Amino acid sequence: MFLLVSNSSARTIAVLDRAADIDAAAKAIVTARFSFNGTSPYSPDLVIVNEFIKNEFTEACSRYAGKLFRKNSVRPQNNDCIKTARALREAEEKGQISMFGSGSFKIVDVLDRSDLLALYTFSDAATAKFLSQHFNALTSYANHIPSHLLVGPAAPVSPLAPPVRHKYSIEMFSSPRPQYTTSACAKDDVALVDSILAGFYEPARQQTALQKLDATMGGKQGRVLQPKKIQPMGDQLGFFEQGILLGLGSVLAFAVSTVGISIWAWKRML
């Protein structure tokens, strides 16, 4: 029996490659980020975009975000830099990052290597597979963000794999309790073991039962497997042997032809 604990503090990251469907990716990310006022643990906390599609992706995000919010409900934020600096300072105090540099130029070294809650990759199949293998995420999704993830808490950290369309499975709320109605051992073996236990205070009786058990187990020992015959070596030449013989043949042919031409020229001179 184990407790179902959700890691709600883990981060969620989306990665966009240059081969991604920009319009579909922007729609999925904006919807996931701003649904339920951004309180879902599976809403993307960080979006990593390829430089070649950054402008197109930004325009697509602005277009879809404008459909979710009214113009008069959006207020310009002039303190983004202050919020970013405060967030970096808090992360450094918690030991999650290490910062170098001064002024507006900062190099951030991420020290927190804990698992991500989810990874969303938008790219072709090969790139999505590669990114999913190199990001330590509890779950990964390629070219989509499931809507059911945005509802409710984070999926529990469990050795049991959750179902595809849900966060919980019946096995997570069950514990195995086997019930045996018949003995798993043979009756003769059980009788021998019972006789050994019954003669615990009678050494002679116990010794006799042990001898019977030893004889019984010795008769049930499996036969010794005979070693397999070694297959004869094939008469075909390998790759390296062929190369060596080809090189020796070329050298020998060159040497024979050179000697032959030299003898012929020497006879002509006589």
C-alpha positions, 0 to 999 in steps of 0.5 A: 500500500502506498500513498498517492502524492502529486508533485504540484510544484514541478514545472511544465515546459513546451518546446517548439522546433522550426518544423512545428505547426506554428498556428496549432502550437500557439493555439494549444499553448495559449489555451493551456496557459490561460484556461482556468486563469492559469492555475492548472499545474499542467499549464506551460510555465516556460516556452522554448522557441526556435529562433527562426520561428520566434516572430511568427509564433509571437504573432500567432500567440497574440492573435489567439490571446486577443480572442480570449481577453477583451481589449479593455481587460488587458492592462499594459505591464511596465514592470516585467523586468522588475518581476523577472529580477525578483523571480530570479533572485528568489530562485537563487535564494532557494538554490535553484539557479546560480547567476553571473554578470552585472546590470542587465546582463545575466547568465543563469545556470540552472541547478535544479535538475528535478523532473518536469511535470510534463513536456510538450514538444511541437515538431516532427516525429523524430525531433519529438522523440529525441527531445522526449528522451533528453528531458527528464519529464514525468510525461511527454506529449508531442504536438498536442496538449490534452484538455483533460490534463488541465482539470484537477490536480497533477497526476500522482507520482506512482510506479503504475502508469496512468491511463492515456485519457485519465490521471488515475487508474483503478490499480492505483486505488487497489492493493493486491491481497492473494487468497489461496484455497489449495496448497502450492506444494505437493502433499508428500512435501508438506507431510515431510515438512510437517514431520520435521517441524513436529520432531523439533524436540526429537533429534532422531525423528527430525534427522530421519525426516530430513534424510527423507526430504533430502532424498526426495529433493535429490530425486527431483533435481534437474538433469545436467544439461550437456554442452552444445556442440560448437558450430564449425567455423565457416569457410567464408572469408570475413571483411578484413580477411578479404581486404588483406588478401586483396592487398597482398594480391595487388602487391604481388601482381605489381611485383611480378609484372615489374620483374617480368618487364625488367627481365624483358627489357634486360634481354632486349638490351643484350 
